[in-house]
Amino acid sequence: MVVDGLDDESSLDWLTDSDTHDERSLWDFIPRGRHSTVLVTTRQARLAGRFAERLQFVVEVKPLQDKDAVFMILGENPKDTPRFEQAKQLAKKLGGTAGVLAFPHAYRNKIDKKINLKEYEGMVGFPDSTKPDHTTNAMLAWKRLFRVMEKKHPEAASLLCSVGVLEVQSIPKDFFQKADWKLTPKLEMYGMIERSADDRFIRVTGIVRLCLQRYLEERKEKELIEEKVLRQLYETLKDGDHELDEALLPSILAALKFRTKFSEGKCTATLHLKVAQYYQHIGRMEAAKSHFEKALTRRSEDSKRRYYLSDKDVETARQALDKLGLDQKSLSVAGGKKPSSRACFIPNPQELRSELRLLEESSGREHTSTIQKLAELAALRLAHPSMRQPSQTKANNLANNRGLPAPTSGSPASGTPGNNDPSGNGSSSLAPQNGDTLEDDPAVLFERLLESAINTHGLNTMRTANAHYSLAIAYERQGNFPKSEQHFSQAIVIARDRLGPESPECLRMLRALACLYARQGNTQAEQMFALALQSQIKVLGDTHPETLITRHNVALFLEEAEEWEAAGQELERILGLQGYWLGRDAPETLHTAQSLALNYAARNKRKEAEDLFRATLATQEQVLGETHVDTMTTAERLREFLENAQGDGGKGDKGAKKEDNDKKGVKDGKKGKK
């Protein structure tokens, strides 16, 4: 029910302005992954009830238990009852939440270690009340802490004001000047922020933002700070030396919501332009159009033409709007519908390659940005082989059906395949061809990513394990089975050592190796699938997305045993579950739909097979793109199905001889020639 609530287009009404032209539902913002669960939290009971529909599905997060609250304030659980009771009463005055209790903890541990709780309460000045106002008391505790920081570390206090006016929880390192980033440990010392483990983000809690913004409003300084933030973002992005990225986008969108005199001025036009260009790059055309229009509107308000967009930027925006208008018109004529919010965006490989070379020259081969761009290029080459030359080789459905999409972009090099897991459906050889160079070969690219993971993170880390895994799939696609097996095995060894033999990651890799064995006709494959499935059901449950992928593989083994009816029924069950949990247009769901269409064809259910083939192909073309390896495989199998049907004269002969031939053809399409 929560999923249904999040998938409602109106779910964004409370989150975004009405003029954002965002066609997605809130569900589209939820990260998709196979190895974790997303916990949705809100401070508003109304929203929780709306999404869950029934109150029994709403779980209220209680304040900390007394012993935990006392420990957070004192750093210990005292044996003497009076001191424990005093700390407990202080926690109740502050509401008992961890974010607020961090204020007295920071004051007593970093500022005045000798102050006792009674002295602290007197200094803060909590009002006497039988029903304490938790927000007011939190504000008083925060203000006492902030004033000390203002006096001792004014630069850090000023920085907190800048990040605190932004209505975002995580702010990336790119937001800060180098000197400012060095002040973040001071903010962390005072309990005002948390830094991420990789030192790339800071997190500002809601209670700190609330207290800070009220404080600035009391001093009539909030608008001044907002203007400062707008200027900072403008100076960062105006010259084009710093490109807007996904991490910085939320901060810019939050700043564009400021309603200050300066927000109608020079910086907002540039920021709108940068946001529009980013949205255009990732395929969010309606959002791009909206921000291009806002950029030009801001320009028209400047009579002197000095501070807003340059003539070059204006021309860029107008050309983009013209192109977007044509694109939207073409889509409307072709389909009569607005484009899907999940319509694909396929990067240009030549542009990616050029960007990679520039990063190598400017930042170095091992820089994080360079490695990320290398990962994008490798993923693109693996997912879209036909951008060079479509392969005519039939795919081995059993071996390649891991139920995972070949990536369109992402970070396999970072050691987090997730939704960008480069193990797709299809068996096109990806060796350089038609004038391509070695830098277009996915195996070469993933070799370099593996080398970087080893140099940066070490031999026995999950980053390296996932790099081995990605490289193994690239070699398998090329038909280099010995090297593929070698890297799958190395990935499994590391995953077992780091996470345990029944960890989801290890079981995923074990299944991938089983797929490789199945492709080679190795008799160990069926046993490995059974082992992986048994462990996944035990650890994850029988309807977890990872378990469903393995169930899919096992269903195909039923077909190998000529149990077509049982296999078809299992595929139908899997398809229904994947459609519910992942969505009808998820790549995993589309994999299963293709397998079920083949099963229908083998069982002589011609109409069901053709309808499912066509529906699957249409969705893949929209979501993945025509050149994606999954899309090409479905198109090839639909073509073969139609040729067979035409050769039969369209009579739909259900005789045993014809049915056996159909099944033999399907098996050939799945197994390939040994």
N, C-alpha and C positions, 0 to 999 in steps of 0.2 A: 504494500500500500504506500509505503514511503516512496518507492520507485515511481509509482503511478503519479503521486503528487509532484515529485520533482520533474517528471516528464511533461507536465502541463505547461503550455507556453506562458500562462499567466503567472507561473512561479517566479518569473523575473521581475514582476511589477514592483515588488518591495525592495529589490536589490539594485535596480538600475533606474536611471532617468528614462522617462517615456520617449525621449528623442534620440535614444541610442540606436534605434533601428536594428536591434539584435534579434534575429529570427530564431535563436536557439532557446531551448528550455534550460532550466537550471541543471537538469540531468546531464546536459552536454558538457557541463563544467566539472563533473565528478571524474577524477582520474580512473582509468580502466586498468586493472591489473589482475594477474592470476595468482598472486602470492600474498595477498593482503585483503583486509576488509576495511571499507570506509565507514567511519563513525560520523554521523551527522549530528552536530550540536547547535543549539540556539539558546539565547538568553530570553527569548520571547515565547511564552507558553502558547500564545495564539498561533504562531507559526508551526510549532510542534504539533498542535492538535490538527491544524489544517493539512499538513503533509501526511501524518499518520492516520488521519480520519477517525480513529478510535482512541480514546484516552488510555486504554490499557496498553497501547503500543508506545506510549510516551514514557520514557524512563527519566525520572527527576534525579539530577545529580545533587546529592546532599552535601552540606558543609563537611569539612574534615572532622573526623572523630576527635574527641577531646585529647587523647594521648598524642595523636599526630599533630594537632594544632599547637599543643604545648611544646612539643619537640621542635616545631618550626620556629616558635618564638624564642625559646631558650637554648636550643641546640642540644637539649637533653630532657629526659623525663625525671624530674627531681623526686627524691624519696620523701622529702618533707611535704606534708599535705598542704600547709598554708601557701607555699610558693606555687605548687601545682594549681591550687584553686584560683590564685591570683592570675596566673597565666591563662587559665581557662576562661575566666571572666573577661579578660582583655580580648581574647579571641572572639567571644560572643559579641562584644561591643563592635568589633570590626566585621562581623558577618561570617567568620570562620572559613573564608576561602583562601586558597594558597596565595593568589595574587596580591591580596591585601595584607596578609600576614607577613609577606616579604618586607613590608615597610618597617615595622618594629624590629624585625630580625636584622635588616641592614643597618638600622640606626644603632642598635645595641652591639653589633659585631664590628662595624666599620668606623663608627663615629665616637661613641662613648661606651666603652665596655664596662665601666664602673656603675653606670646608672641602673638603679633597680626599677622594677615594674611600676611601683607607686610613683616614683619620681618621673618616670616616662609619661604616665597618664596625666600627671599634673602639668608637665611641660607642654604636652599636646593640647590639653584643654578640652577633653571630651565633656559634653554637656551631661548633667545629671538627668537620667530618664529611666523609667522602668521598661520602656520599649525603645531601645536605642535606634536611631536612624543610621543604618549601616553605611549608606552612601556618604552622609555628612561626616561620620567618624573616619571613614577611609580617606576623605578629602583632607581632613585635619592632619592625619598621620602622614599622608603623602606630602602635604605642604611643608610640614616641619622638616622632612627629609630633603625636599627640593631646595628650601632656603639655605640649608647648610651647603648643599652642592653649589648653589649660585655664588656663595661667598668664597668657598675654597677652590672651586673649579668652574669659573664662569663660562669658559669655552665649551665645556661639556654640557652645562645647563642650556646654553644657546643651541647646541646641536639637538638636545632632546626636544626643545621647542619646535625645531624644524621637522623632525620626524613624527612628533606627536600630533601635529595638525593634520597629517594625512590619515584618512580613514582606511588604512590598510594595515594588516597585521604583520606582514613580512616585507622588509625593505632590503633590496640587494646592495651589495658593495658598490656597484656602479653608480648608485645615487650619490655617493659621498666623494668629496675631494680627498686626496691622500692624507692630508693633515687631519681632516675631520674623522676619517676612519680610525686613526690612531687614538681618538678619544673614546671610542666605544668601550674599551675595558673599564674606563671610569664609570660610564653609565651602568655597566653590568655590576660593578662593585656596589653601587647604590641601589641595586635591585630594580632599576628602571627598564632594562631590556634583557633579552637573552640572545646570545650569539649562537649561530648554527655550528654544528660540529666541524663542518668543512670551512668555516670562517668566511662564508660567502653571503650570509644574510644576517640581519638582526630581526628580532621579534619584539614588538611593542604590544603589551597586553591591553585589553579593552579598558580595564580600570585605570591604567596609567594614562591612556589617551583621554579618558573622561575627566580625570582630575586635572590634567594639564590644560585641556581646552577651557574648562571652567575657570581656571586660574588666569589664563590669558584674557578671557572675556571680562573678568573682574578688573583687570588692569588695563582693559581696552587696547590690548596689543595683538589680538588674534589676527586681525586683518593685516597688520604690519608683517607678522611672521609668514602669513600665506603669500604675500607679495614677494617676500624674500625667497620662498621656496620656488615660486614661479620663475623668478629671475635665475635662480640656480639651475633649474632644469633647462631653461632657454639657453643659457650660456654653455651648458654641456652639449646640447644637440644642434645649436644653430649652424655651426660650420661644417657639419657632416662628418667630422672626424670620429664622432662616437655614434654608432648606429643604434637605434632603438631595438631592444630585444625583448623576449617574452618576460624576462624577470623584471625589467624596469617598467613595463607597460602599466601594471596596476597603479604604481605610484604616479605616473603621468595622468592617467584617467582620473585619479583622485584629486590631483592638483587642478585639473580642468574644471572641476565642480566648484572651485572657490568662487565666491561672488564678491570680488573686490574691484576697486576702480582699475587697478592695474590688470586684472584678468580680462578686461575688455581691450587691453593694449597690445603691445608688440609681441609679447612672448606667446600668447595663446594661438596666434595664427601659425607660427612655426611648429608649436607642439601638435596642433591639429593636423598639420601637413605630415609630420613624422608618423603620427598614429595612423593616418590614412594610408601612407605608403607601406607601413608594416601590415595592416589588414589586407591590403591588396596583394602583398607578397604571400600571405598564408591562405589566400582564397576567400577571405571574409568580405565579399564584394559590397554587400549592402552597408556594412559598417564603414568600409573604406569610402564609399560614396558620401555618406553622412559627414565624415570628417573633412573630406575635400571641400564640400560645400561650406562648412563652417570656417575653414581656412580662408576661402575666398571672401566670405562675408566679413571677416575681421579685416581683411586687406581693404575692402571697399570703405570701411569706416575711417581709414587713415587718409586725410586730405593731403598731407604733405608727402606721402609715399616714402617716408624715411625709415620707419621702425618696423614695418610689417614684413610681408614677403617681398623678395626681390622679383624683378620681372621674369627671371628664369624660373623661379619657384611658381609664380603665377601661371606661366605657360605649362609647366609640368602638371599642375593641378587641373588645368582646363583640359589638357590632352587626356589625362586619366579619366576625368568625368565623361568626356566624349566616348572613350573606349568602354567605360563601364555601362554607359547608356546603351551602346550597341550590343554589348554582351547580354544585358538583361532583356533587351528586345528580342534577340535571337533565341534565348532560352524560352521566352514566353511563347513565341511562334512555334518553336519545336515541340514543346511539351504542354503548353497551356497551364503550367503551374510554376510557382516560384521555385528556385532551385532548393534542393534539400540542404538542411543545415549541416549535413555530413558529406556534402559533395566533395570530391577529392581535389587536392591541389598537388600537382606533380612538378617538382622543381626542375629547372633546366640543367642537365648534367654539365653542359659546357660552362654555364655560369658558376655552378658549384666548383668546377675544376679551377676556373680563374680565381674565384674567391679563396680557394685553398692555397693556390700559389702565392697570392698576395699576403695571406696570413703567414705562410712559411717564410717569406722574405722580411716581413715587418716584425713578427713576433717570435719566429723560430719554429722548428718542426715539432718540438715537444710542448709548446704552449697549449693551455687548456682550450683556447678558442680554435687553434689549429686542429687539435685532435677531434673536437666536436664536429668541425666541418669535414674532416676526413671520414668520420663515422657517417655523416649524412650522405656523402658520395658513395661510400661502400654499400650502405643500405639501399640507395636508389639503384645502383647497378645490379644488386641482387634481386630487387623486387620487380624491376622493369627491364628485363633482358631484351625485349623486342624494340626498345628504343634504338637498338643497333640493327638487329636482324632476328626476326622471329624464328625460333627453332621448330622444325617439323617433327622433332622426336616426341613420341607419345609418352605421357607421364605415367609413372608407376603410382597409382592412387594410394595403395596400401602403404608404400614406403614413405611417400611425401606428405601423407595426410596427418601431420601432427596437429592439425586444427589450428595452427598459428599462422598469421599472415606474414608474408615477406614484407619487410618494413618499407614505408614510404620515406620516412626520415626518423631521426631519433638519436639515441646515444648508446649503441651496442658497445662502443668502446669504453663507455663509462662503467660497464659492468652491470648494467641494468636493462636487459633486453625487454622485459615487460611487454607492453603492447607493440613494441617495435622489434620484437623477437624475429631475427632474420631466418626463420624456417618456414617456408611457404609451400604452396602446392604447385607442382610443375617440376620439370627436370631439364630445362633448357641448359645447354652447355654455355657457360659464361666466359670461356676463354677468349682472348682478344681476337677480333675478326673484323673484316671490312675496314681496314685502316686504323682500327683502335690501337692504342698503345697499352703497355703493361699497367699504366695507372688506371685503366678502365677495367682491369680484371679484379673482380671482388676478392678472389683468394689473395692476390698481392696486397690489396688494401687492408684486408683483415689480418694478414701477416704483420703488417706494420702496426696495426692497432694492438695486436698481441704483444709485440715487442715493447710498445709504449706502456702497456699495462704492467708488464714484468719490471721494466725500468723504474716506473713510478711507484708501484704498489707492492712489488715483490712476487716471488714465484707461487707462494701458497696463499693467495687471497681470492676472494670471490670475484673481484674485478678480473683477475687473470683467468679464473675458471670460466667466466662468461665470455671472455675473449676467445678462449679455446673453443667454446661451444659454437660461437658465431663462425669461426674459421672452419670448423668441422662441417657445418652446413654448406659453406661456400665450396669446399672440396667435394662434398657429396653431389652438389649440383653439376660439377664438372665431370663426375664419374670417377673421381680419384678416391675410390673406396678405402684403400689402405691408410692414406693420410687422414681421411675423414674419421675412420675408426680410432686412429691414434689420438686425435684431438678430442673426440668425444670421451674416450677413456680417461685422458688426463683431466678433463673437466669434472668427470664423475669422482675421480680420486680426490681432487681438491674439495669438492662439495661435501663428500662424505666426511672428510677430515675436519672441515670448518663448521658444517651445519648438522652432520649426522646422516645416516643412511636413509632415514624416513622423512627428511626435510622435503618440502615441495620442490625446491630447486633441484635437488639430487634426483628425485623421482621423474621430474621433467626431462632431465638429461638422460636418464636410463631409458625412458620411452623413446627418445630420439635415436639412441643407439639401437634399440629394438627395430625401429623403422628402417635403419640402415641395413640391419641383418635381414629383414623381410625383403628388402629390395634385392639382396644377393641370394635369396632362397636359403638362408641359413636357418637351420631347424631350431636354433636357440631363441628365435624371435618370439614365437608364441609363448614360450615359458617366461620370457622377460616382460612381455605385455601383461601376463597374468600376475606376475610379481608386483609390477608397478601399480596395476589396478587394485590389487588387494591392499597394498599399503596406502594408496590414495583414499580408498573408501574408509580405512581405519583412521587416517589422520585428518582428511578434509571432508569426508562425507561423500555419498554417491551422487549428489547433484552439484558439487563444486565444478566450476568451469574446467579446471585441470582434469578432474576425474571424467567429465563428459568427453573430453578429447580422447582419453585412453579407452573409454567405452566405445567410442567411434572406431578406433583401431581394432578392438576386439570384434566388433560387429562385422568388419571386413573379413576377419578370419572365418566367421560363420559362412560368408559367401564362398570362401575358398573350399569349405567343406560341403558346398552345394546346398546349404541351409538358407535359401534365399528368402523364404517367408519370415523366418525368425530374425534374420538380419534386417529385413525391411521394417519389421515392427520395432526393433531396437533403435534403428535410425530415426524413425518417426518420433519415438519417445525423446531421444536426444535432441532432435530438432525443436520440439516443443519447449523443452527446458532451456535450451540455449536462447531461443527467441524471447523467452520470459526474462531470463537473468541478464543476457547480454544485449538483446535487441535483435530485431529481424535483419538489420543490415550490418551486423557485426561480422567480420571476416570468418570467425569460427563457425557462426551459424550458416554462412554461405557455403563453407566447406561441406558441412553436413548435408545441406540441401542438394549440392551437386552429387554427392554419393548416393543420396536417396533417389535422385532422378535416374542415375545409372541402375540402381536396384529395380526401379519401376520398369526400365527398359528391358532388363533381363527377365523380368516376370511377365513381359508382354503387355504391360499397362501403358500403351502407347500415348494416350491422351494425357494421362497424369505425368508421364515422363517429359513430354514436350512442353507442357505448361510450366512444370517446375524448372526445366532447363532455361526456358525463356525468361521467367521471372528472376531466376538467380543471375543470369547474365546481365539483364537490365540493371539490377541493383549493383552488381560488381562494376559495371561500366561507370555508374554514377558515383559510387563510393570509392572505388580503388583506381579507376581509370582504365581505358582500353588497352594500355600497354602493360598493365600489371600481369604478373605471371599467373595469378589465379584466374583472372578474366580470360586470358588467352587459352588456358586449359579448358575452361567451361565452353568457350566458343568452339574450340576444336572438337570437343565431345558432342556438342549439339550438332555440328556439321556432320560428323560421322553418323549420329543417330538419324538425321534427316536423310542422308544418303542410303542408309540401310532400309528406312521406311519407303523411300522412293523405289529402291530396287525390288521391294516386295509388292510394288504396285498399289500401295495404300490399302491393301485388303485386310491387314491386321490378322493374318493367319495365326491361329492359336494352336496349331498342331504341335505335337511333341518335337518333331524334327526341327521346325522353325524355331521353337522356343529354345532348344538346345543350342542352335547356332547363335541365337541372340546372346545367350549366356556366355558362350565361348568368346564372342566378340567383346563383351563387357570385361571378361577376365583378361583378355589380351590388352585391353585399354588400361587395366589396373596394374597388371603384372609386368607388361612389356615383354620383350623377347629375352630369354636367358642366354 
